[in-house]
């Protein structure tokens, strides 16, 4: 199958240009209105799909050296694709629940691709890695209906819109375990599912712990237990610990913070 057609171009003009770098945007010199995007497959063969005046033209090339000029009649722009943010043409809130919402956006992405994206809205979350004076880490176990099973996890929860990550972490730690911490430090700031979820997740180290009475919400039934680092490493290795944010936080702590 023609490489360009396989990647969605309506009209294709396959040409091999070994002189072009794989990071080059190559646009046909046909004036304003052209939008270009790089498409690559696993063999580093690439195609430039150009959306122009309502149709796609696809120019295939093979990645090579950047020290030679682009072929005559072509404009070469040596820059990584995908700078900037998308232009939102239309946005519709499809659903709004207590925990999250669903929004449908029509966008023109920085590459020039026009698309419809469905996004789950979320105010953000905090994950707490509480370290006891003896080095053990406080974990919680609760039923997660989406997985149909009980999971061991780090303390975590939704961040309220007005809260800072440290405020949210202190609240969640107290609610779920009863512990208070003298010190909180953000050590990871990640997007757990960037393909369709707006959630920004902050992972915080909690130290200087003092025990107290937990204050769980009405729909929470939580077991609290500290684990040694040796036990947690074995739980990760054996597959007993399956919560992704907890695995990421614990491995980061073991690798970079101890």
Secondary structure, DSSP 8 states (H G I E B T S, - for coil): --HHHHTT-SEE-----TTS-TTEEEEES--TT-EEEEEE-TTSEEEEEEEETTEEEEEEEE---SSS---TTEEEEES-S--S--EEEEEEEEEE-SS-EEEEEEEE-TTS-EEEEEEEE---EEEEEEB-TTS-EEEEEEEETTTTEEEEE-EEEE--TT--HHHHHHHHHHHHH--EEEEEEEEEEE-TTTTTB---EEEEEEEEEE-------TT---EEEEE-HHHHHHHHHHT----HHHHHHHHHIIIII-
